[in-house]
């Protein structure tokens, strides 16, 4: 067969009135316009523009815009500074992702250092930024010529000796498409190695392990994506996720499926719901049960662990047989390197909350009521609410008013300390207080001839590690501290056969930090989330931002108030009950996947109790809404305004952006700069808290704490979304 120029081939017709399959120009510096080279409609392909555009593509590799590595080089060295007016230049984002003030555009506009530029004046800096959507790498001219060779009909004739005018072949001469008289004949097209891997279709997709899906069968009919029929979907073209859910892209009639919520998000929502059910149905067969005569819940960390500003105390009576070591859950001296009980006697006493001054004197109710706002006295901690609430749930499960076992509560933390200062071996070695608290509890149990074990380390820290700690460094520090606790306390003191769990909050609200760059924002909170996901014995209860606190002015600390401490404690009891009593899995409301499509960002969430809902977290005592619901998007230019936020089905949030993303981009939730560490996303958990919100006028509570929507009602037990910072582009 004689060779022909591509331009001699006739225009090719159609495969489907609603579907177009386009081949687009790929050369970054090609002179040909960015155009469709071939279009499928109603069974055939129109490739009439292909020959000329390939020639233009080839030509574009040899001339046109120059390439330069950085903006600084373009305006200071050859060949940039010698280019004539009207010349064009390209800079890749991979070599210069910065920005500068455009010397040509009016108003001092800031533009990226990468993209397409045009020479407007003879000055060295006379380059104006045009656009940033060029391809990152320039196609080599030889590669384009090779593509032209593969389109040549002689390849088809020599390699396969069949009478097709055009074929598409790889570098070894194998082909999977034939073109005769302008028509692609799918019925005769077979993968060259089909006999080797066992495929039977005319057109198949094969993975690295040899598994395949027939997209087109031997008769030229569109095949079904594997398992599509098993879920009741009769489709011409679909995509399937790892969980087996299928989204239809093309109907059996060859029509592109409608892009409504059901088709875009239906399968993703179902997959998210399945994943949540999978977490809840997990069986914890490794961690210790609450089967000891005395099961200890040891609280440790910074100021939010010891009840700083948690006055007045709320849990002032003991409804069950829970205990503490000495006259308080705290130690007698905050910051010392050894444990000493409050009151000097380390015997078990009924667990009650009390208020202690900063000099560690126990205060009377009258003295507490007289404390001025902002006083740092220690009051209600999470230890009392956690242990009492968990004991109530334990008794309900057993069907008794109160059984014979007791829970031990302690709080050994010290405010204003980094994780390094609280870790074993620091100076002073505050770690000894945590260990000494456990040793005293074990000695009390042993003196009664009863068993003792540790149920959980409750870790509440991270504030002093913002913003200096990195995500990886903080995860490593958490791993060391958790390992030391299991060795020194669970094994060294309790000698228990099964290990405890770690329960922790995510540091947030006013204590959070956005760091110094897009990838460093929320480093501690992100580290805590990842650490819980990477360790099966660590459970992130949830964030701390939704609860009432005493952050009543920009200069005030963000410590919780007494209700805020007990509110989070009830949340912790709920999680402890799930993982230690019911032996279930747990994961907080958190992102699973993020997808970007133009100006739409969609986030799949793990939702413990669907559906998702928007609500108002408490900033101090004020329920506060944010128009963007706590989401922030940043790219290489800056903040990308969010013009719309909505919940789709049960588990997905969709954001609409006001402009296109440029360069690297990150999605944040509950950031510091724009939301003071807060967000508006929660689930619909209907769990009834064991404790109620309390307001007592004249007790020392701030008047603002008298919130009608909360007073005398069980604490709402919704699970709020954790803060996160994820790269999305």
Secondary structure as the mmCIF struct_conf table of DSSP 4:
data_model
#
loop_
_struct_conf.conf_type_id
_struct_conf.id
_struct_conf.beg_label_comp_id
_struct_conf.beg_label_asym_id
_struct_conf.beg_label_seq_id
_struct_conf.end_label_comp_id
_struct_conf.end_label_asym_id
_struct_conf.end_label_seq_id
HELX_RH_3T_P HELX_RH_3T_P1 UNK A 6 UNK A 8
BEND BEND1 UNK A 9 UNK A 9
HELX_LH_PP_P HELX_LH_PP_P1 UNK A 10 UNK A 11
BEND BEND2 UNK A 15 UNK A 15
TURN_TY1_P TURN_TY1_P1 UNK A 17 UNK A 18
STRN STRN1 UNK A 24 UNK A 24
TURN_TY1_P TURN_TY1_P2 UNK A 28 UNK A 29
BEND BEND3 UNK A 31 UNK A 32
BEND BEND4 UNK A 34 UNK A 34
STRN STRN2 UNK A 36 UNK A 36
STRN STRN3 UNK A 39 UNK A 41
TURN_TY1_P TURN_TY1_P3 UNK A 42 UNK A 43
STRN STRN4 UNK A 44 UNK A 46
TURN_TY1_P TURN_TY1_P4 UNK A 48 UNK A 49
HELX_RH_AL_P HELX_RH_AL_P1 UNK A 50 UNK A 60
TURN_TY1_P TURN_TY1_P5 UNK A 61 UNK A 62
BEND BEND5 UNK A 63 UNK A 65
STRN STRN5 UNK A 66 UNK A 68
BEND BEND6 UNK A 69 UNK A 69
HELX_RH_AL_P HELX_RH_AL_P2 UNK A 71 UNK A 74
TURN_TY1_P TURN_TY1_P6 UNK A 75 UNK A 76
BEND BEND7 UNK A 77 UNK A 77
TURN_TY1_P TURN_TY1_P7 UNK A 78 UNK A 79
HELX_RH_3T_P HELX_RH_3T_P2 UNK A 80 UNK A 82
HELX_LH_PP_P HELX_LH_PP_P2 UNK A 83 UNK A 84
TURN_TY1_P TURN_TY1_P8 UNK A 85 UNK A 86
STRN STRN6 UNK A 88 UNK A 91
TURN_TY1_P TURN_TY1_P9 UNK A 93 UNK A 95
STRN STRN7 UNK A 99 UNK A 101
BEND BEND8 UNK A 103 UNK A 105
TURN_TY1_P TURN_TY1_P10 UNK A 106 UNK A 107
STRN STRN8 UNK A 110 UNK A 112
BEND BEND9 UNK A 113 UNK A 114
STRN STRN9 UNK A 115 UNK A 119
BEND BEND10 UNK A 121 UNK A 123
TURN_TY1_P TURN_TY1_P11 UNK A 124 UNK A 125
STRN STRN10 UNK A 127 UNK A 131
BEND BEND11 UNK A 132 UNK A 132
BEND BEND12 UNK A 134 UNK A 134
BEND BEND13 UNK A 136 UNK A 137
HELX_LH_PP_P HELX_LH_PP_P3 UNK A 138 UNK A 140
HELX_RH_AL_P HELX_RH_AL_P3 UNK A 141 UNK A 151
BEND BEND14 UNK A 152 UNK A 152
HELX_RH_AL_P HELX_RH_AL_P4 UNK A 153 UNK A 160
BEND BEND15 UNK A 165 UNK A 165
STRN STRN11 UNK A 166 UNK A 169
TURN_TY1_P TURN_TY1_P12 UNK A 171 UNK A 172
BEND BEND16 UNK A 173 UNK A 173
STRN STRN12 UNK A 175 UNK A 180
TURN_TY1_P TURN_TY1_P13 UNK A 181 UNK A 182
STRN STRN13 UNK A 183 UNK A 184
HELX_RH_3T_P HELX_RH_3T_P3 UNK A 186 UNK A 188
TURN_TY1_P TURN_TY1_P14 UNK A 192 UNK A 193
HELX_RH_AL_P HELX_RH_AL_P5 UNK A 194 UNK A 197
TURN_TY1_P TURN_TY1_P15 UNK A 198 UNK A 198
BEND BEND17 UNK A 201 UNK A 202
STRN STRN14 UNK A 203 UNK A 206
TURN_TY1_P TURN_TY1_P16 UNK A 208 UNK A 209
BEND BEND18 UNK A 210 UNK A 210
STRN STRN15 UNK A 212 UNK A 216
TURN_TY1_P TURN_TY1_P17 UNK A 218 UNK A 219
BEND BEND19 UNK A 220 UNK A 220
HELX_LH_PP_P HELX_LH_PP_P4 UNK A 221 UNK A 221
STRN STRN16 UNK A 222 UNK A 222
HELX_LH_PP_P HELX_LH_PP_P5 UNK A 223 UNK A 225
TURN_TY1_P TURN_TY1_P18 UNK A 226 UNK A 228
HELX_RH_3T_P HELX_RH_3T_P4 UNK A 229 UNK A 231
TURN_TY1_P TURN_TY1_P19 UNK A 232 UNK A 232
STRN STRN17 UNK A 235 UNK A 240
TURN_TY1_P TURN_TY1_P20 UNK A 242 UNK A 243
BEND BEND20 UNK A 244 UNK A 244
STRN STRN18 UNK A 246 UNK A 251
TURN_TY1_P TURN_TY1_P21 UNK A 252 UNK A 253
BEND BEND21 UNK A 254 UNK A 254
HELX_LH_PP_P HELX_LH_PP_P6 UNK A 255 UNK A 255
STRN STRN19 UNK A 256 UNK A 256
HELX_LH_PP_P HELX_LH_PP_P7 UNK A 257 UNK A 258
BEND BEND22 UNK A 260 UNK A 260
HELX_RH_AL_P HELX_RH_AL_P6 UNK A 261 UNK A 280
TURN_TY1_P TURN_TY1_P22 UNK A 281 UNK A 281
BEND BEND23 UNK A 286 UNK A 287
HELX_LH_PP_P HELX_LH_PP_P8 UNK A 288 UNK A 289
BEND BEND24 UNK A 290 UNK A 290
BEND BEND25 UNK A 292 UNK A 293
STRN STRN20 UNK A 294 UNK A 301
BEND BEND26 UNK A 302 UNK A 302
HELX_RH_3T_P HELX_RH_3T_P5 UNK A 303 UNK A 305
TURN_TY1_P TURN_TY1_P23 UNK A 306 UNK A 307
STRN STRN21 UNK A 308 UNK A 308
TURN_TY1_P TURN_TY1_P24 UNK A 309 UNK A 309
HELX_LH_PP_P HELX_LH_PP_P9 UNK A 311 UNK A 311
BEND BEND27 UNK A 312 UNK A 312
HELX_LH_PP_P HELX_LH_PP_P10 UNK A 313 UNK A 313
BEND BEND28 UNK A 314 UNK A 314
BEND BEND29 UNK A 317 UNK A 317
BEND BEND30 UNK A 319 UNK A 321
STRN STRN22 UNK A 323 UNK A 325
TURN_TY1_P TURN_TY1_P25 UNK A 326 UNK A 327
BEND BEND31 UNK A 328 UNK A 330
STRN STRN23 UNK A 331 UNK A 331
BEND BEND32 UNK A 332 UNK A 333
TURN_TY1_P TURN_TY1_P26 UNK A 334 UNK A 335
BEND BEND33 UNK A 337 UNK A 338
STRN STRN24 UNK A 341 UNK A 341
TURN_TY1_P TURN_TY1_P27 UNK A 342 UNK A 343
BEND BEND34 UNK A 344 UNK A 344
BEND BEND35 UNK A 347 UNK A 347
STRN STRN25 UNK A 348 UNK A 350
STRN STRN26 UNK A 356 UNK A 356
TURN_TY1_P TURN_TY1_P28 UNK A 358 UNK A 359
HELX_LH_PP_P HELX_LH_PP_P11 UNK A 361 UNK A 361
STRN STRN27 UNK A 362 UNK A 362
HELX_LH_PP_P HELX_LH_PP_P12 UNK A 363 UNK A 364
HELX_RH_AL_P HELX_RH_AL_P7 UNK A 365 UNK A 369
TURN_TY1_P TURN_TY1_P29 UNK A 370 UNK A 370
HELX_LH_PP_P HELX_LH_PP_P13 UNK A 371 UNK A 372
TURN_TY1_P TURN_TY1_P30 UNK A 373 UNK A 374
STRN STRN28 UNK A 378 UNK A 378
HELX_RH_AL_P HELX_RH_AL_P8 UNK A 382 UNK A 398
TURN_TY1_P TURN_TY1_P31 UNK A 399 UNK A 399
BEND BEND36 UNK A 400 UNK A 401
BEND BEND37 UNK A 404 UNK A 404
STRN STRN29 UNK A 406 UNK A 411
TURN_TY1_P TURN_TY1_P32 UNK A 415 UNK A 416
HELX_RH_AL_P HELX_RH_AL_P9 UNK A 419 UNK A 422
BEND BEND38 UNK A 423 UNK A 423
TURN_TY1_P TURN_TY1_P33 UNK A 424 UNK A 425
BEND BEND39 UNK A 427 UNK A 428
TURN_TY1_P TURN_TY1_P34 UNK A 430 UNK A 430
HELX_RH_AL_P HELX_RH_AL_P10 UNK A 431 UNK A 447
TURN_TY1_P TURN_TY1_P35 UNK A 448 UNK A 449
STRN STRN30 UNK A 452 UNK A 460
HELX_RH_3T_P HELX_RH_3T_P6 UNK A 463 UNK A 465
TURN_TY1_P TURN_TY1_P36 UNK A 466 UNK A 468
BEND BEND40 UNK A 469 UNK A 469
HELX_RH_AL_P HELX_RH_AL_P11 UNK A 471 UNK A 485
HELX_RH_PI_P HELX_RH_PI_P1 UNK A 486 UNK A 491
TURN_TY1_P TURN_TY1_P37 UNK A 492 UNK A 493
BEND BEND41 UNK A 494 UNK A 494
BEND BEND42 UNK A 497 UNK A 498
STRN STRN31 UNK A 501 UNK A 506
HELX_LH_PP_P HELX_LH_PP_P14 UNK A 507 UNK A 507
HELX_RH_3T_P HELX_RH_3T_P7 UNK A 509 UNK A 511
TURN_TY1_P TURN_TY1_P38 UNK A 515 UNK A 516
BEND BEND43 UNK A 517 UNK A 517
TURN_TY1_P TURN_TY1_P39 UNK A 518 UNK A 522
HELX_RH_AL_P HELX_RH_AL_P12 UNK A 523 UNK A 534
TURN_TY1_P TURN_TY1_P40 UNK A 536 UNK A 537
STRN STRN32 UNK A 538 UNK A 543
BEND BEND44 UNK A 544 UNK A 544
TURN_TY1_P TURN_TY1_P41 UNK A 545 UNK A 546
BEND BEND45 UNK A 547 UNK A 547
STRN STRN33 UNK A 549 UNK A 549
BEND BEND46 UNK A 553 UNK A 553
TURN_TY1_P TURN_TY1_P42 UNK A 554 UNK A 555
BEND BEND47 UNK A 556 UNK A 556
STRN STRN34 UNK A 560 UNK A 560
HELX_RH_AL_P HELX_RH_AL_P13 UNK A 562 UNK A 576
HELX_RH_PI_P HELX_RH_PI_P2 UNK A 577 UNK A 581
BEND BEND48 UNK A 582 UNK A 582
BEND BEND49 UNK A 589 UNK A 589
STRN STRN35 UNK A 590 UNK A 597
TURN_TY1_P TURN_TY1_P43 UNK A 598 UNK A 599
STRN STRN36 UNK A 600 UNK A 606
BEND BEND50 UNK A 608 UNK A 611
HELX_LH_PP_P HELX_LH_PP_P15 UNK A 612 UNK A 612
STRN STRN37 UNK A 613 UNK A 614
STRN STRN38 UNK A 617 UNK A 619
TURN_TY1_P TURN_TY1_P44 UNK A 620 UNK A 621
STRN STRN39 UNK A 622 UNK A 624
TURN_TY1_P TURN_TY1_P45 UNK A 627 UNK A 630
STRN STRN40 UNK A 631 UNK A 634
BEND BEND51 UNK A 636 UNK A 638
STRN STRN41 UNK A 639 UNK A 640
STRN STRN42 UNK A 642 UNK A 648
TURN_TY1_P TURN_TY1_P46 UNK A 649 UNK A 651
STRN STRN43 UNK A 652 UNK A 657
BEND BEND52 UNK A 658 UNK A 659
BEND BEND53 UNK A 663 UNK A 664
STRN STRN44 UNK A 666 UNK A 669
BEND BEND54 UNK A 670 UNK A 670
HELX_RH_AL_P HELX_RH_AL_P14 UNK A 672 UNK A 675
TURN_TY1_P TURN_TY1_P47 UNK A 676 UNK A 677
STRN STRN45 UNK A 681 UNK A 682
HELX_LH_PP_P HELX_LH_PP_P16 UNK A 687 UNK A 689
BEND BEND55 UNK A 690 UNK A 691
STRN STRN46 UNK A 692 UNK A 692
TURN_TY1_P TURN_TY1_P48 UNK A 697 UNK A 700
HELX_RH_3T_P HELX_RH_3T_P8 UNK A 703 UNK A 705
TURN_TY1_P TURN_TY1_P49 UNK A 708 UNK A 712
BEND BEND56 UNK A 713 UNK A 713
STRN STRN47 UNK A 714 UNK A 714
HELX_LH_PP_P HELX_LH_PP_P17 UNK A 715 UNK A 716
HELX_LH_PP_P HELX_LH_PP_P18 UNK A 718 UNK A 719
STRN STRN48 UNK A 720 UNK A 720
HELX_LH_PP_P HELX_LH_PP_P19 UNK A 721 UNK A 723
STRN STRN49 UNK A 724 UNK A 727
#
